[in-house]
Amino acid sequence: MCGIAGVMFSNREEHVGQFLFTMLKSLQHRGMDSAGVAIYRPEPKDWLVRIVVEDEPEEALSKIKYRLNVTKYERPKKLNDGTYLIEFVVPGSIKLDEIRSVLRKLGFPILSLGRYSVISKDVGLVEDVDGVFKFSESKGTHGIGHVRFSTESAVDAIHAHPFQTPEFPDIAIVHNGQITNYWKMREYLELDGHVFQTDNDSELIIHYIVNKLRKGMGLEEALESAVRDLDGPFAFLISMPEGIGMARDRLGLRPLVVAEGDGVLAAASEEVAIRKILPESKIYYMRPGEVRVWTQ
């Protein structure tokens, strides 16, 4: 059991980080292993990159600066899982392939990579993760968040949600449930060129959706395809610069509720999370197999 939450404002920046913090706090009982958020800004900036290293962070940062045109960087900080976070900025003119190639050759797992979005995630409670990243102070147009109760795979910063794929940055996913045909679908996607960073079944969903988008599908069509092809109980939110999509499994085994307020849309695993930010809104419970897309 995990908790997921998402919020989007109509064509304006708001304190998205604080809204997600409040929603995730109300869902904390659904998972206490790790937490995380992805927050979006309205216009692209330079590449913001966050990687994780197990030791010798200063040496790792030096290797990156030698190979990439790093214009700004933060001092490495220790995460709650005992690893080190390295955050740096690369000009937007640098090709994604170059950034991705350098980091993979160095063997550094990518926690966040994007021009519109930034992912903050780590082990611990929502307050613990906010203590590291201060995401509750972040403004943006929309975002998604997650609290995890681990049922499989490691419990560390990289295995926490949201997940993204460096092949298609600025798209992220949070998921509650299990994908029971994970290995079959992963083999199919790897044969199509996808590179997985973890063995968490939730990561499969982001690769699946990206694969459909790359083949020309729109987001809503890709979500409908996911509902047909992915087995098991699930509810998930997927975020892009253009907005947020969501889907619930065919049997409705995982809950997902949505609401609309004054220029704000919200989705969560439980009604209590929405009531924290939209106390007077009308709550709608998504039907089994239903998908929705909210766009800016």
PyMOL commands that set and color helices and strands:
alter all, ss='L'
color gray80, all
select helices_A, chain A and resi 16-26+28-30+57-67+96-106+126-133+135-137+182-191+201-214+219-229+271-277
alter helices_A, ss='H'
color red, helices_A
select strands_A, chain A and resi 3-9+34-40+47-53+72-73+77-78+84-90+110-114+117-123+142-148+172-177+234-240+243-248+257-260+264-268+283-285+291-295
alter strands_A, ss='S'
color yellow, strands_A
deselect
rebuild
show_as cartoon
